[in-house]
Amino acid sequence: MIRITITQEPVNVRTGIKEGREWTRREQTAYVHNGHAFPQRFVISLGPTSQPYAPGDYSLDARSVVIGQYGELQFARNLHLVPDKTAKVA
């Protein structure tokens, strides 16, 4: 199982203009435990109305995995996390 840790709730909001259209991207920092000595930092994209994830341990929901255009396994553009009930509380 892939374990993901959220350490803070703040959401980073980025905005810009591309091809004459304004865009907004909301992101939250997370860390994936993937077998290395230390978890690796990455960002989770949040939808325009999605609430940020509370600090804690999560696992990937099945909606986070999709089949691509050519039949390859991929992660969805927006990940869905579920609280990891099996995680040890520090």
PyMOL Python script that loads the backbone (N, CA, C, O; Angstrom):
from pymol import cmd

cmd.read_pdbstr("""\
ATOM      1  N   MET A   1       0.837  -1.167   0.000  1.00  0.00           N
ATOM      2  CA  MET A   1       0.000   0.000   0.000  1.00  0.00           C
ATOM      3  C   MET A   1       0.892   1.244   0.000  1.00  0.00           C
ATOM      4  O   MET A   1       1.923   1.278   0.672  1.00  0.00           O
ATOM      5  N   ILE A   2       0.499   2.230  -0.736  1.00  0.00           N
ATOM      6  CA  ILE A   2       1.242   3.489  -0.785  1.00  0.00           C
ATOM      7  C   ILE A   2       0.737   4.383   0.343  1.00  0.00           C
ATOM      8  O   ILE A   2      -0.452   4.690   0.422  1.00  0.00           O
ATOM      9  N   ARG A   3       1.660   4.797   1.216  1.00  0.00           N
ATOM     10  CA  ARG A   3       1.305   5.678   2.319  1.00  0.00           C
ATOM     11  C   ARG A   3       1.738   7.094   1.975  1.00  0.00           C
ATOM     12  O   ARG A   3       2.842   7.319   1.479  1.00  0.00           O
ATOM     13  N   ILE A   4       0.855   8.039   2.246  1.00  0.00           N
ATOM     14  CA  ILE A   4       1.102   9.455   1.990  1.00  0.00           C
ATOM     15  C   ILE A   4       0.872  10.209   3.291  1.00  0.00           C
ATOM     16  O   ILE A   4      -0.112   9.971   3.991  1.00  0.00           O
ATOM     17  N   THR A   5       1.786  11.121   3.611  1.00  0.00           N
ATOM     18  CA  THR A   5       1.676  11.905   4.837  1.00  0.00           C
ATOM     19  C   THR A   5       1.489  13.374   4.493  1.00  0.00           C
ATOM     20  O   THR A   5       2.211  13.936   3.669  1.00  0.00           O
ATOM     21  N   ILE A   6       0.512  13.975   5.137  1.00  0.00           N
ATOM     22  CA  ILE A   6       0.292  15.418   5.062  1.00  0.00           C
ATOM     23  C   ILE A   6       0.765  15.982   6.390  1.00  0.00           C
ATOM     24  O   ILE A   6       0.329  15.520   7.444  1.00  0.00           O
ATOM     25  N   THR A   7       1.657  16.980   6.360  1.00  0.00           N
ATOM     26  CA  THR A   7       2.173  17.538   7.607  1.00  0.00           C
ATOM     27  C   THR A   7       1.567  18.894   7.954  1.00  0.00           C
ATOM     28  O   THR A   7       1.596  19.308   9.114  1.00  0.00           O
ATOM     29  N   GLN A   8       1.019  19.591   6.955  1.00  0.00           N
ATOM     30  CA  GLN A   8       0.442  20.916   7.173  1.00  0.00           C
ATOM     31  C   GLN A   8      -0.783  21.077   6.297  1.00  0.00           C
ATOM     32  O   GLN A   8      -0.909  20.411   5.269  1.00  0.00           O
ATOM     33  N   GLU A   9      -1.686  21.958   6.696  1.00  0.00           N
ATOM     34  CA  GLU A   9      -2.883  22.214   5.904  1.00  0.00           C
ATOM     35  C   GLU A   9      -2.762  23.336   4.885  1.00  0.00           C
ATOM     36  O   GLU A   9      -3.567  23.359   3.953  1.00  0.00           O
ATOM     37  N   PRO A  10      -1.819  24.270   4.988  1.00  0.00           N
ATOM     38  CA  PRO A  10      -1.835  25.414   4.070  1.00  0.00           C
ATOM     39  C   PRO A  10      -1.879  24.999   2.595  1.00  0.00           C
ATOM     40  O   PRO A  10      -1.226  24.045   2.175  1.00  0.00           O
ATOM     41  N   VAL A  11      -2.660  25.738   1.840  1.00  0.00           N
ATOM     42  CA  VAL A  11      -2.798  25.492   0.403  1.00  0.00           C
ATOM     43  C   VAL A  11      -2.054  26.588  -0.345  1.00  0.00           C
ATOM     44  O   VAL A  11      -2.242  27.775  -0.076  1.00  0.00           O
ATOM     45  N   ASN A  12      -1.214  26.185  -1.280  1.00  0.00           N
ATOM     46  CA  ASN A  12      -0.504  27.130  -2.128  1.00  0.00           C
ATOM     47  C   ASN A  12      -1.389  27.409  -3.346  1.00  0.00           C
ATOM     48  O   ASN A  12      -1.771  26.484  -4.063  1.00  0.00           O
ATOM     49  N   VAL A  13      -1.709  28.666  -3.573  1.00  0.00           N
ATOM     50  CA  VAL A  13      -2.547  29.052  -4.708  1.00  0.00           C
ATOM     51  C   VAL A  13      -1.683  29.762  -5.727  1.00  0.00           C
ATOM     52  O   VAL A  13      -1.036  30.766  -5.426  1.00  0.00           O
ATOM     53  N   ARG A  14      -1.681  29.221  -6.955  1.00  0.00           N
ATOM     54  CA  ARG A  14      -0.945  29.858  -8.053  1.00  0.00           C
ATOM     55  C   ARG A  14      -1.948  30.280  -9.110  1.00  0.00           C
ATOM     56  O   ARG A  14      -2.924  29.578  -9.374  1.00  0.00           O
ATOM     57  N   THR A  15      -1.699  31.431  -9.712  1.00  0.00           N
ATOM     58  CA  THR A  15      -2.572  31.924 -10.772  1.00  0.00           C
ATOM     59  C   THR A  15      -1.718  32.402 -11.938  1.00  0.00           C
ATOM     60  O   THR A  15      -0.524  32.662 -11.790  1.00  0.00           O
ATOM     61  N   GLY A  16      -2.340  32.509 -13.076  1.00  0.00           N
ATOM     62  CA  GLY A  16      -1.637  33.001 -14.246  1.00  0.00           C
ATOM     63  C   GLY A  16      -2.589  33.177 -15.409  1.00  0.00           C
ATOM     64  O   GLY A  16      -3.801  33.011 -15.276  1.00  0.00           O
ATOM     65  N   ILE A  17      -2.016  33.517 -16.553  1.00  0.00           N
ATOM     66  CA  ILE A  17      -2.785  33.672 -17.786  1.00  0.00           C
ATOM     67  C   ILE A  17      -2.074  32.866 -18.860  1.00  0.00           C
ATOM     68  O   ILE A  17      -0.872  33.027 -19.071  1.00  0.00           O
ATOM     69  N   LYS A  18      -2.817  32.000 -19.538  1.00  0.00           N
ATOM     70  CA  LYS A  18      -2.270  31.205 -20.633  1.00  0.00           C
ATOM     71  C   LYS A  18      -3.243  31.287 -21.790  1.00  0.00           C
ATOM     72  O   LYS A  18      -4.431  30.996 -21.649  1.00  0.00           O
ATOM     73  N   GLU A  19      -2.721  31.686 -22.928  1.00  0.00           N
ATOM     74  CA  GLU A  19      -3.525  31.832 -24.146  1.00  0.00           C
ATOM     75  C   GLU A  19      -4.753  32.711 -23.901  1.00  0.00           C
ATOM     76  O   GLU A  19      -5.846  32.425 -24.391  1.00  0.00           O
ATOM     77  N   GLY A  20      -4.551  33.781 -23.137  1.00  0.00           N
ATOM     78  CA  GLY A  20      -5.616  34.733 -22.886  1.00  0.00           C
ATOM     79  C   GLY A  20      -6.621  34.312 -21.827  1.00  0.00           C
ATOM     80  O   GLY A  20      -7.578  35.042 -21.573  1.00  0.00           O
ATOM     81  N   ARG A  21      -6.432  33.155 -21.203  1.00  0.00           N
ATOM     82  CA  ARG A  21      -7.359  32.681 -20.172  1.00  0.00           C
ATOM     83  C   ARG A  21      -6.676  32.674 -18.813  1.00  0.00           C
ATOM     84  O   ARG A  21      -5.522  32.267 -18.682  1.00  0.00           O
ATOM     85  N   GLU A  22      -7.404  33.127 -17.815  1.00  0.00           N
ATOM     86  CA  GLU A  22      -6.882  33.079 -16.458  1.00  0.00           C
ATOM     87  C   GLU A  22      -7.032  31.657 -15.911  1.00  0.00           C
ATOM     88  O   GLU A  22      -8.000  30.960 -16.214  1.00  0.00           O
ATOM     89  N   TRP A  23      -6.054  31.243 -15.098  1.00  0.00           N
ATOM     90  CA  TRP A  23      -6.131  29.929 -14.466  1.00  0.00           C
ATOM     91  C   TRP A  23      -5.700  30.041 -13.005  1.00  0.00           C
ATOM     92  O   TRP A  23      -4.938  30.930 -12.627  1.00  0.00           O
ATOM     93  N   THR A  24      -6.203  29.129 -12.213  1.00  0.00           N
ATOM     94  CA  THR A  24      -5.854  29.048 -10.801  1.00  0.00           C
ATOM     95  C   THR A  24      -5.564  27.597 -10.471  1.00  0.00           C
ATOM     96  O   THR A  24      -6.299  26.700 -10.884  1.00  0.00           O
ATOM     97  N   ARG A  25      -4.498  27.371  -9.731  1.00  0.00           N
ATOM     98  CA  ARG A  25      -4.142  26.022  -9.313  1.00  0.00           C
ATOM     99  C   ARG A  25      -3.920  26.037  -7.808  1.00  0.00           C
ATOM    100  O   ARG A  25      -3.154  26.848  -7.288  1.00  0.00           O
ATOM    101  N   ARG A  26      -4.606  25.125  -7.115  1.00  0.00           N
ATOM    102  CA  ARG A  26      -4.482  25.004  -5.662  1.00  0.00           C
ATOM    103  C   ARG A  26      -3.733  23.714  -5.368  1.00  0.00           C
ATOM    104  O   ARG A  26      -4.099  22.654  -5.876  1.00  0.00           O
ATOM    105  N   GLU A  27      -2.687  23.794  -4.550  1.00  0.00           N
ATOM    106  CA  GLU A  27      -1.847  22.639  -4.255  1.00  0.00           C
ATOM    107  C   GLU A  27      -1.584  22.532  -2.758  1.00  0.00           C
ATOM    108  O   GLU A  27      -1.589  23.523  -2.029  1.00  0.00           O
ATOM    109  N   GLN A  28      -1.355  21.304  -2.330  1.00  0.00           N
ATOM    110  CA  GLN A  28      -0.997  21.050  -0.938  1.00  0.00           C
ATOM    111  C   GLN A  28       0.220  20.134  -0.936  1.00  0.00           C
ATOM    112  O   GLN A  28       0.292  19.190  -1.723  1.00  0.00           O
ATOM    113  N   THR A  29       1.175  20.408  -0.054  1.00  0.00           N
ATOM    114  CA  THR A  29       2.386  19.604   0.040  1.00  0.00           C
ATOM    115  C   THR A  29       2.101  18.291   0.756  1.00  0.00           C
ATOM    116  O   THR A  29       1.380  18.256   1.753  1.00  0.00           O
ATOM    117  N   ALA A  30       2.680  17.208   0.230  1.00  0.00           N
ATOM    118  CA  ALA A  30       2.531  15.885   0.828  1.00  0.00           C
ATOM    119  C   ALA A  30       3.855  15.136   0.677  1.00  0.00           C
ATOM    120  O   ALA A  30       4.756  15.579  -0.035  1.00  0.00           O
ATOM    121  N   TYR A  31       3.957  14.005   1.352  1.00  0.00           N
ATOM    122  CA  TYR A  31       5.167  13.173   1.288  1.00  0.00           C
ATOM    123  C   TYR A  31       4.740  11.732   1.042  1.00  0.00           C
ATOM    124  O   TYR A  31       3.844  11.218   1.712  1.00  0.00           O
ATOM    125  N   VAL A  32       5.391  11.082   0.071  1.00  0.00           N
ATOM    126  CA  VAL A  32       5.069   9.695  -0.239  1.00  0.00           C
ATOM    127  C   VAL A  32       6.165   8.794   0.329  1.00  0.00           C
ATOM    128  O   VAL A  32       7.356   9.059   0.168  1.00  0.00           O
ATOM    129  N   HIS A  33       5.735   7.737   0.989  1.00  0.00           N
ATOM    130  CA  HIS A  33       6.642   6.729   1.545  1.00  0.00           C
ATOM    131  C   HIS A  33       6.730   5.619   0.498  1.00  0.00           C
ATOM    132  O   HIS A  33       5.826   4.791   0.382  1.00  0.00           O
ATOM    133  N   ASN A  34       7.812   5.608  -0.254  1.00  0.00           N
ATOM    134  CA  ASN A  34       7.919   4.682  -1.381  1.00  0.00           C
ATOM    135  C   ASN A  34       9.125   3.745  -1.278  1.00  0.00           C
ATOM    136  O   ASN A  34       9.671   3.319  -2.295  1.00  0.00           O
ATOM    137  N   GLY A  35       9.532   3.433  -0.066  1.00  0.00           N
ATOM    138  CA  GLY A  35      10.609   2.469   0.112  1.00  0.00           C
ATOM    139  C   GLY A  35      11.999   3.063   0.215  1.00  0.00           C
ATOM    140  O   GLY A  35      12.954   2.332   0.479  1.00  0.00           O
ATOM    141  N   HIS A  36      12.144   4.348   0.019  1.00  0.00           N
ATOM    142  CA  HIS A  36      13.445   5.003   0.150  1.00  0.00           C
ATOM    143  C   HIS A  36      13.720   5.289   1.632  1.00  0.00           C
ATOM    144  O   HIS A  36      12.846   5.105   2.479  1.00  0.00           O
ATOM    145  N   ALA A  37      14.912   5.730   1.928  1.00  0.00           N
ATOM    146  CA  ALA A  37      15.285   6.015   3.313  1.00  0.00           C
ATOM    147  C   ALA A  37      14.410   7.110   3.930  1.00  0.00           C
ATOM    148  O   ALA A  37      14.134   7.086   5.130  1.00  0.00           O
ATOM    149  N   PHE A  38      13.974   8.072   3.103  1.00  0.00           N
ATOM    150  CA  PHE A  38      13.146   9.167   3.583  1.00  0.00           C
ATOM    151  C   PHE A  38      11.967   9.346   2.631  1.00  0.00           C
ATOM    152  O   PHE A  38      12.086   9.057   1.440  1.00  0.00           O
ATOM    153  N   PRO A  39      10.825   9.819   3.144  1.00  0.00           N
ATOM    154  CA  PRO A  39       9.691  10.095   2.253  1.00  0.00           C
ATOM    155  C   PRO A  39      10.063  11.186   1.251  1.00  0.00           C
ATOM    156  O   PRO A  39      10.895  12.046   1.538  1.00  0.00           O
ATOM    157  N   GLN A  40       9.438  11.143   0.070  1.00  0.00           N
ATOM    158  CA  GLN A  40       9.712  12.143  -0.956  1.00  0.00           C
ATOM    159  C   GLN A  40       8.567  13.144  -1.039  1.00  0.00           C
ATOM    160  O   GLN A  40       7.392  12.777  -1.043  1.00  0.00           O
ATOM    161  N   ARG A  41       8.945  14.418  -1.106  1.00  0.00           N
ATOM    162  CA  ARG A  41       7.979  15.508  -1.171  1.00  0.00           C
ATOM    163  C   ARG A  41       7.359  15.569  -2.567  1.00  0.00           C
ATOM    164  O   ARG A  41       8.038  15.350  -3.570  1.00  0.00           O
ATOM    165  N   PHE A  42       6.045  15.873  -2.616  1.00  0.00           N
ATOM    166  CA  PHE A  42       5.350  16.140  -3.873  1.00  0.00           C
ATOM    167  C   PHE A  42       4.158  17.025  -3.576  1.00  0.00           C
ATOM    168  O   PHE A  42       3.886  17.301  -2.408  1.00  0.00           O
ATOM    169  N   VAL A  43       3.445  17.474  -4.579  1.00  0.00           N
ATOM    170  CA  VAL A  43       2.266  18.311  -4.358  1.00  0.00           C
ATOM    171  C   VAL A  43       1.023  17.591  -4.870  1.00  0.00           C
ATOM    172  O   VAL A  43       1.059  16.880  -5.875  1.00  0.00           O
ATOM    173  N   ILE A  44      -0.060  17.796  -4.159  1.00  0.00           N
ATOM    174  CA  ILE A  44      -1.359  17.261  -4.545  1.00  0.00           C
ATOM    175  C   ILE A  44      -2.176  18.425  -5.080  1.00  0.00           C
ATOM    176  O   ILE A  44      -2.307  19.452  -4.414  1.00  0.00           O
ATOM    177  N   SER A  45      -2.723  18.273  -6.270  1.00  0.00           N
ATOM    178  CA  SER A  45      -3.608  19.295  -6.829  1.00  0.00           C
ATOM    179  C   SER A  45      -4.979  19.166  -6.177  1.00  0.00           C
ATOM    180  O   SER A  45      -5.528  18.069  -6.069  1.00  0.00           O
ATOM    181  N   LEU A  46      -5.516  20.290  -5.748  1.00  0.00           N
ATOM    182  CA  LEU A  46      -6.853  20.325  -5.167  1.00  0.00           C
ATOM    183  C   LEU A  46      -7.793  21.009  -6.140  1.00  0.00           C
ATOM    184  O   LEU A  46      -7.405  21.960  -6.818  1.00  0.00           O
ATOM    185  N   GLY A  47      -9.007  20.537  -6.211  1.00  0.00           N
ATOM    186  CA  GLY A  47     -10.003  21.177  -7.065  1.00  0.00           C
ATOM    187  C   GLY A  47     -10.355  22.557  -6.536  1.00  0.00           C
ATOM    188  O   GLY A  47      -9.945  22.922  -5.434  1.00  0.00           O
ATOM    189  N   PRO A  48     -11.106  23.324  -7.307  1.00  0.00           N
ATOM    190  CA  PRO A  48     -11.415  24.699  -6.914  1.00  0.00           C
ATOM    191  C   PRO A  48     -12.199  24.804  -5.607  1.00  0.00           C
ATOM    192  O   PRO A  48     -12.119  25.824  -4.923  1.00  0.00           O
ATOM    193  N   THR A  49     -12.952  23.766  -5.253  1.00  0.00           N
ATOM    194  CA  THR A  49     -13.751  23.820  -4.027  1.00  0.00           C
ATOM    195  C   THR A  49     -13.343  22.752  -3.016  1.00  0.00           C
ATOM    196  O   THR A  49     -13.971  22.639  -1.963  1.00  0.00           O
ATOM    197  N   SER A  50     -12.310  21.967  -3.309  1.00  0.00           N
ATOM    198  CA  SER A  50     -11.881  20.904  -2.401  1.00  0.00           C
ATOM    199  C   SER A  50     -11.269  21.475  -1.134  1.00  0.00           C
ATOM    200  O   SER A  50     -10.509  22.443  -1.177  1.00  0.00           O
ATOM    201  N   GLN A  51     -11.604  20.872  -0.022  1.00  0.00           N
ATOM    202  CA  GLN A  51     -11.004  21.259   1.246  1.00  0.00           C
ATOM    203  C   GLN A  51      -9.612  20.654   1.335  1.00  0.00           C
ATOM    204  O   GLN A  51      -9.395  19.559   0.817  1.00  0.00           O
ATOM    205  N   PRO A  52      -8.664  21.327   1.971  1.00  0.00           N
ATOM    206  CA  PRO A  52      -7.332  20.745   2.133  1.00  0.00           C
ATOM    207  C   PRO A  52      -7.401  19.537   3.064  1.00  0.00           C
ATOM    208  O   PRO A  52      -8.285  19.436   3.915  1.00  0.00           O
ATOM    209  N   TYR A  53      -6.451  18.629   2.883  1.00  0.00           N
ATOM    210  CA  TYR A  53      -6.372  17.460   3.747  1.00  0.00           C
ATOM    211  C   TYR A  53      -5.779  17.871   5.088  1.00  0.00           C
ATOM    212  O   TYR A  53      -4.841  18.667   5.143  1.00  0.00           O
ATOM    213  N   ALA A  54      -6.328  17.327   6.164  1.00  0.00           N
ATOM    214  CA  ALA A  54      -5.798  17.577   7.503  1.00  0.00           C
ATOM    215  C   ALA A  54      -4.486  16.823   7.663  1.00  0.00           C
ATOM    216  O   ALA A  54      -4.285  15.801   7.008  1.00  0.00           O
ATOM    217  N   PRO A  55      -3.589  17.303   8.517  1.00  0.00           N
ATOM    218  CA  PRO A  55      -2.350  16.561   8.744  1.00  0.00           C
ATOM    219  C   PRO A  55      -2.647  15.131   9.204  1.00  0.00           C
ATOM    220  O   PRO A  55      -3.556  14.893   9.999  1.00  0.00           O
ATOM    221  N   GLY A  56      -1.862  14.191   8.686  1.00  0.00           N
ATOM    222  CA  GLY A  56      -2.042  12.789   9.049  1.00  0.00           C
ATOM    223  C   GLY A  56      -1.550  11.880   7.945  1.00  0.00           C
ATOM    224  O   GLY A  56      -0.983  12.338   6.954  1.00  0.00           O
ATOM    225  N   ASP A  57      -1.773  10.584   8.124  1.00  0.00           N
ATOM    226  CA  ASP A  57      -1.384   9.580   7.132  1.00  0.00           C
ATOM    227  C   ASP A  57      -2.593   9.153   6.325  1.00  0.00           C
ATOM    228  O   ASP A  57      -3.695   9.007   6.854  1.00  0.00           O
ATOM    229  N   TYR A  58      -2.368   8.954   5.034  1.00  0.00           N
ATOM    230  CA  TYR A  58      -3.424   8.599   4.096  1.00  0.00           C
ATOM    231  C   TYR A  58      -2.931   7.495   3.170  1.00  0.00           C
ATOM    232  O   TYR A  58      -1.733   7.231   3.074  1.00  0.00           O
ATOM    233  N   SER A  59      -3.879   6.857   2.490  1.00  0.00           N
ATOM    234  CA  SER A  59      -3.539   5.947   1.400  1.00  0.00           C
ATOM    235  C   SER A  59      -4.335   6.407   0.180  1.00  0.00           C
ATOM    236  O   SER A  59      -5.274   7.194   0.298  1.00  0.00           O
ATOM    237  N   LEU A  60      -3.949   5.906  -0.986  1.00  0.00           N
ATOM    238  CA  LEU A  60      -4.619   6.312  -2.222  1.00  0.00           C
ATOM    239  C   LEU A  60      -5.963   5.611  -2.359  1.00  0.00           C
ATOM    240  O   LEU A  60      -6.064   4.401  -2.157  1.00  0.00           O
ATOM    241  N   ASP A  61      -6.977   6.367  -2.699  1.00  0.00           N
ATOM    242  CA  ASP A  61      -8.286   5.814  -3.020  1.00  0.00           C
ATOM    243  C   ASP A  61      -8.202   5.215  -4.429  1.00  0.00           C
ATOM    244  O   ASP A  61      -7.401   5.668  -5.246  1.00  0.00           O
ATOM    245  N   ALA A  62      -9.014   4.215  -4.711  1.00  0.00           N
ATOM    246  CA  ALA A  62      -9.008   3.570  -6.026  1.00  0.00           C
ATOM    247  C   ALA A  62      -9.291   4.550  -7.162  1.00  0.00           C
ATOM    248  O   ALA A  62      -8.867   4.313  -8.293  1.00  0.00           O
ATOM    249  N   ARG A  63      -9.998   5.647  -6.883  1.00  0.00           N
ATOM    250  CA  ARG A  63     -10.267   6.655  -7.920  1.00  0.00           C
ATOM    251  C   ARG A  63      -9.002   7.359  -8.391  1.00  0.00           C
ATOM    252  O   ARG A  63      -9.020   8.050  -9.410  1.00  0.00           O
ATOM    253  N   SER A  64      -7.902   7.188  -7.657  1.00  0.00           N
ATOM    254  CA  SER A  64      -6.638   7.842  -8.006  1.00  0.00           C
ATOM    255  C   SER A  64      -5.878   7.106  -9.096  1.00  0.00           C
ATOM    256  O   SER A  64      -4.899   7.630  -9.629  1.00  0.00           O
ATOM    257  N   VAL A  65      -6.308   5.919  -9.429  1.00  0.00           N
ATOM    258  CA  VAL A  65      -5.624   5.114 -10.449  1.00  0.00           C
ATOM    259  C   VAL A  65      -6.559   4.961 -11.643  1.00  0.00           C
ATOM    260  O   VAL A  65      -7.710   4.553 -11.495  1.00  0.00           O
ATOM    261  N   VAL A  66      -6.048   5.295 -12.830  1.00  0.00           N
ATOM    262  CA  VAL A  66      -6.852   5.240 -14.049  1.00  0.00           C
ATOM    263  C   VAL A  66      -6.090   4.504 -15.143  1.00  0.00           C
ATOM    264  O   VAL A  66      -4.880   4.302 -15.046  1.00  0.00           O
ATOM    265  N   ILE A  67      -6.804   4.114 -16.168  1.00  0.00           N
ATOM    266  CA  ILE A  67      -6.190   3.506 -17.351  1.00  0.00           C
ATOM    267  C   ILE A  67      -6.073   4.592 -18.412  1.00  0.00           C
ATOM    268  O   ILE A  67      -7.062   5.244 -18.746  1.00  0.00           O
ATOM    269  N   GLY A  68      -4.868   4.787 -18.942  1.00  0.00           N
ATOM    270  CA  GLY A  68      -4.605   5.829 -19.920  1.00  0.00           C
ATOM    271  C   GLY A  68      -5.135   5.497 -21.304  1.00  0.00           C
ATOM    272  O   GLY A  68      -5.699   4.428 -21.539  1.00  0.00           O
ATOM    273  N   GLN A  69      -4.939   6.429 -22.198  1.00  0.00           N
ATOM    274  CA  GLN A  69      -5.428   6.338 -23.574  1.00  0.00           C
ATOM    275  C   GLN A  69      -4.925   5.088 -24.302  1.00  0.00           C
ATOM    276  O   GLN A  69      -5.625   4.536 -25.152  1.00  0.00           O
ATOM    277  N   TYR A  70      -3.708   4.645 -23.966  1.00  0.00           N
ATOM    278  CA  TYR A  70      -3.118   3.504 -24.649  1.00  0.00           C
ATOM    279  C   TYR A  70      -3.086   2.251 -23.772  1.00  0.00           C
ATOM    280  O   TYR A  70      -2.316   1.325 -24.028  1.00  0.00           O
ATOM    281  N   GLY A  71      -3.938   2.232 -22.724  1.00  0.00           N
ATOM    282  CA  GLY A  71      -4.054   1.066 -21.875  1.00  0.00           C
ATOM    283  C   GLY A  71      -3.041   0.987 -20.747  1.00  0.00           C
ATOM    284  O   GLY A  71      -2.960  -0.039 -20.071  1.00  0.00           O
ATOM    285  N   GLU A  72      -2.259   2.050 -20.522  1.00  0.00           N
ATOM    286  CA  GLU A  72      -1.260   2.028 -19.462  1.00  0.00           C
ATOM    287  C   GLU A  72      -1.873   2.514 -18.146  1.00  0.00           C
ATOM    288  O   GLU A  72      -2.802   3.322 -18.134  1.00  0.00           O
ATOM    289  N   LEU A  73      -1.334   2.006 -17.055  1.00  0.00           N
ATOM    290  CA  LEU A  73      -1.780   2.402 -15.727  1.00  0.00           C
ATOM    291  C   LEU A  73      -1.211   3.776 -15.394  1.00  0.00           C
ATOM    292  O   LEU A  73      -0.016   4.011 -15.572  1.00  0.00           O
ATOM    293  N   GLN A  74      -2.057   4.684 -14.912  1.00  0.00           N
ATOM    294  CA  GLN A  74      -1.638   6.041 -14.586  1.00  0.00           C
ATOM    295  C   GLN A  74      -2.310   6.496 -13.300  1.00  0.00           C
ATOM    296  O   GLN A  74      -3.290   5.903 -12.849  1.00  0.00           O
ATOM    297  N   PHE A  75      -1.763   7.566 -12.717  1.00  0.00           N
ATOM    298  CA  PHE A  75      -2.435   8.225 -11.606  1.00  0.00           C
ATOM    299  C   PHE A  75      -3.346   9.292 -12.188  1.00  0.00           C
ATOM    300  O   PHE A  75      -3.003   9.932 -13.182  1.00  0.00           O
ATOM    301  N   ALA A  76      -4.498   9.484 -11.576  1.00  0.00           N
ATOM    302  CA  ALA A  76      -5.441  10.510 -12.004  1.00  0.00           C
ATOM    303  C   ALA A  76      -4.825  11.893 -11.800  1.00  0.00           C
ATOM    304  O   ALA A  76      -3.922  12.064 -10.981  1.00  0.00           O
ATOM    305  N   ARG A  77      -5.308  12.854 -12.535  1.00  0.00           N
ATOM    306  CA  ARG A  77      -4.797  14.229 -12.421  1.00  0.00           C
ATOM    307  C   ARG A  77      -4.955  14.751 -10.992  1.00  0.00           C
ATOM    308  O   ARG A  77      -4.044  15.376 -10.449  1.00  0.00           O
ATOM    309  N   ASN A  78      -6.100  14.496 -10.395  1.00  0.00           N
ATOM    310  CA  ASN A  78      -6.350  14.886  -9.009  1.00  0.00           C
ATOM    311  C   ASN A  78      -6.429  13.625  -8.165  1.00  0.00           C
ATOM    312  O   ASN A  78      -7.319  12.794  -8.349  1.00  0.00           O
ATOM    313  N   LEU A  79      -5.487  13.491  -7.235  1.00  0.00           N
ATOM    314  CA  LEU A  79      -5.466  12.320  -6.366  1.00  0.00           C
ATOM    315  C   LEU A  79      -6.572  12.412  -5.320  1.00  0.00           C
ATOM    316  O   LEU A  79      -6.949  13.501  -4.888  1.00  0.00           O
ATOM    317  N   HIS A  80      -7.078  11.263  -4.925  1.00  0.00           N
ATOM    318  CA  HIS A  80      -8.069  11.168  -3.858  1.00  0.00           C
ATOM    319  C   HIS A  80      -7.436  10.345  -2.748  1.00  0.00           C
ATOM    320  O   HIS A  80      -6.968   9.230  -2.979  1.00  0.00           O
ATOM    321  N   LEU A  81      -7.424  10.900  -1.542  1.00  0.00           N
ATOM    322  CA  LEU A  81      -6.810  10.232  -0.411  1.00  0.00           C
ATOM    323  C   LEU A  81      -7.870   9.811   0.599  1.00  0.00           C
ATOM    324  O   LEU A  81      -8.902  10.464   0.753  1.00  0.00           O
ATOM    325  N   VAL A  82      -7.591   8.697   1.287  1.00  0.00           N
ATOM    326  CA  VAL A  82      -8.463   8.253   2.378  1.00  0.00           C
ATOM    327  C   VAL A  82      -7.593   8.115   3.623  1.00  0.00           C
ATOM    328  O   VAL A  82      -6.444   7.685   3.529  1.00  0.00           O
ATOM    329  N   PRO A  83      -8.128   8.475   4.785  1.00  0.00           N
ATOM    330  CA  PRO A  83      -7.339   8.352   6.014  1.00  0.00           C
ATOM    331  C   PRO A  83      -6.857   6.919   6.194  1.00  0.00           C
ATOM    332  O   PRO A  83      -7.607   5.970   5.961  1.00  0.00           O
ATOM    333  N   ASP A  84      -5.607   6.767   6.608  1.00  0.00           N
ATOM    334  CA  ASP A  84      -5.000   5.447   6.806  1.00  0.00           C
ATOM    335  C   ASP A  84      -5.223   5.038   8.254  1.00  0.00           C
ATOM    336  O   ASP A  84      -4.530   5.506   9.157  1.00  0.00           O
ATOM    337  N   LYS A  85      -6.182   4.172   8.460  1.00  0.00           N
ATOM    338  CA  LYS A  85      -6.524   3.720   9.814  1.00  0.00           C
ATOM    339  C   LYS A  85      -5.454   2.807  10.405  1.00  0.00           C
ATOM    340  O   LYS A  85      -5.399   2.623  11.620  1.00  0.00           O
ATOM    341  N   THR A  86      -4.595   2.228   9.542  1.00  0.00           N
ATOM    342  CA  THR A  86      -3.574   1.291  10.018  1.00  0.00           C
ATOM    343  C   THR A  86      -2.285   1.996  10.415  1.00  0.00           C
ATOM    344  O   THR A  86      -1.381   1.368  10.967  1.00  0.00           O
ATOM    345  N   ALA A  87      -2.190   3.302  10.140  1.00  0.00           N
ATOM    346  CA  ALA A  87      -0.949   4.024  10.451  1.00  0.00           C
ATOM    347  C   ALA A  87      -0.744   4.099  11.952  1.00  0.00           C
ATOM    348  O   ALA A  87      -1.699   4.262  12.711  1.00  0.00           O
ATOM    349  N   LYS A  88       0.501   3.981  12.374  1.00  0.00           N
ATOM    350  CA  LYS A  88       0.834   4.091  13.790  1.00  0.00           C
ATOM    351  C   LYS A  88       0.831   5.564  14.186  1.00  0.00           C
ATOM    352  O   LYS A  88       1.404   6.409  13.498  1.00  0.00           O
ATOM    353  N   VAL A  89       0.187   5.847  15.288  1.00  0.00           N
ATOM    354  CA  VAL A  89       0.143   7.221  15.790  1.00  0.00           C
ATOM    355  C   VAL A  89       1.389   7.460  16.614  1.00  0.00           C
ATOM    356  O   VAL A  89       1.707   6.674  17.507  1.00  0.00           O
ATOM    357  N   ALA A  90       2.102   8.543  16.321  1.00  0.00           N
ATOM    358  CA  ALA A  90       3.361   8.856  17.030  1.00  0.00           C
ATOM    359  C   ALA A  90       3.085   9.451  18.391  1.00  0.00           C
ATOM    360  O   ALA A  90       4.020   9.774  19.125  1.00  0.00           O
TER     361      ALA A  90
END
""", "prot")
cmd.dss("prot")
cmd.show_as("cartoon", "prot")
cmd.util.cbc("prot")
cmd.orient("prot")
